[in-house]
Amino acid sequence: MGTNPGTSRESRQSGLSRARSATRLPAQDLDRARRFYAEKLGLEPVDERPGGLLYRCGGTEFAVFRSTGVSPGTFTQMGWEVDDLESVMSELAQRGVVFEEVDAPGFRTSGGISEIEGNYPSKGARGERGVWFRDSEGNLLGIGELVV
């Protein structure tokens, strides 16, 4: 059976499928957010403008921008993938980062770490181990390590 050229995966992809994505996180107090990212995460902005700070990590970017809105903090708004979760957790805990504990049906942390079976099979993983914490503005941030 032939394929319709108008329905191939490549023809359905938009220009966004080839673009880099970048996260934007709201902050009610940009100075407080700058201190948090520097002191707790060891990150300094690579660029800034009135009302915004730009950070780079591992070839990607995220920005923290001044906002009058409040982050709901009820879902992961940004995450990092790391190779050694315990090492990163230890470093961040020494800097004062507090990791979230979750105890919900089907989702539980132990020592701050959640084991998530079946996450990211397309990356060759059996699952993921993850942790979450909040920044100074209430944004929920995550760190994950693939389980291969």
N, C-alpha and C positions, 0 to 999 in steps of 0.2 A: 504494500500500500504506500503510495507517495505521500509526501508531506506538503502541506500548503505553505509556500514561502512566507506568507504573512503571519504564520503562527509559530514559527520556530522561536526557540527561547531567545536567541540573539536578537531577533527582530522585535521582540516584546520588551527588551530592556531599554530603559530610558537613559539619558545622559547621566542621571544620578548613579546608575549602577557602576560607572567608571570614576565617579567623584569620591574624594575623601570626605568622610563625615566628621563633624566636630560637635562636641557637646557644649551646651550653654547652661550655666547654673546661676540661679538668682541669688542675690545677697542684699539684705536690707542695710548692712553696714559693710562697705567695701574694705575699710581699714581693718576691721575685725577679721574679715575673711582672709585678707592678705596675711595677717599675723598667724592665723590658723594654718594656712597652707605652707607658710615658711617654717613655723615652729613645730608643728605636729607632723607634717608630711615631708619637710625638707625641700619644698618646691618654691622657686622664685619665678615671678612673671618674666617672660621673655619680651613682652611688649605691653604697653598700657596706653589707655586713652581716657579722657574724662568719662567716668562711669563704667570702666571695664578693665579687666586684667586678663592677659592671654598667657597660657601655660603650654609647654610642650613636654610630652612624655613618650618615649619610644616611637617617635615618628608620627604621633598623633597630636592633636591640639584640643584644649578645652578652654573656655572663657568663663570668668565669673563676672557678672554684670550687676550694677546697681538696679534694684527693683523695689517697688513699693509693695509688691505681692509677697506672700509668704509661701515658702515651699511646703507642700503637703507632707513630704517625708514618709509617704506610705508605700513607696516602691523605689527600687534601685534607680537612681537617676544617672549614675555613671559608674563604671567599673574598670578595674585593671586586671589583666591576666599576668600571673607570675609563675615562675618555675619552682619556687620554694616558699610556700605559704607560711610555714612556721617561722622562718627567718624574717620575712617581712612583718609578720604579726609582732614578733619580739621587738624589732626595731621601732615600730610604731607605738607599741605599748610603752617602751622606754621614753618615748617622746610625749606620752600622755594621752594617746588615742584610746578610747573606751569602745570595745566591740559589743555589738548588740547580742543579746541572748533571745532566742525565739523558741516558743513552745506552743505550736499550733498543730492541728490535725494534719498529718502527712508532711510536716516540716518542723524540724527541731534542730537546735544547735547544742553542742556539747563542748564546753571550753571555748565557746564563741564560734566553733566551726560546724558547718552543715555539710553533710555528705549527700550529694544529689545524683542519684543513679540515672543513667541514660542521657545526661546533658551532653550535647555536642558530639554525637556520633560521626558527623561529617568531618570532624577534626581528628578522627581516629581515637576518640576517647570513650571510655566506658561510663564516664560521669565527670563530676566536678566537685571539688571541695571549695566552699566559699565562706567568707566572713563579711560582715557589714558594720559600718560605723557612720556617725553623723558628723558633718562639718559644723562650723560655728553658726551657720545659717539654717540648720535643720535639714539640709540635703542628705539623703541616704546614699552612701557610697559603698561599693562592694569591691572585694578582691577575690579572684578565683584562681584555682590551680586545676588544670585538667588531670583526670585520673586515666592513665593509659594502660 
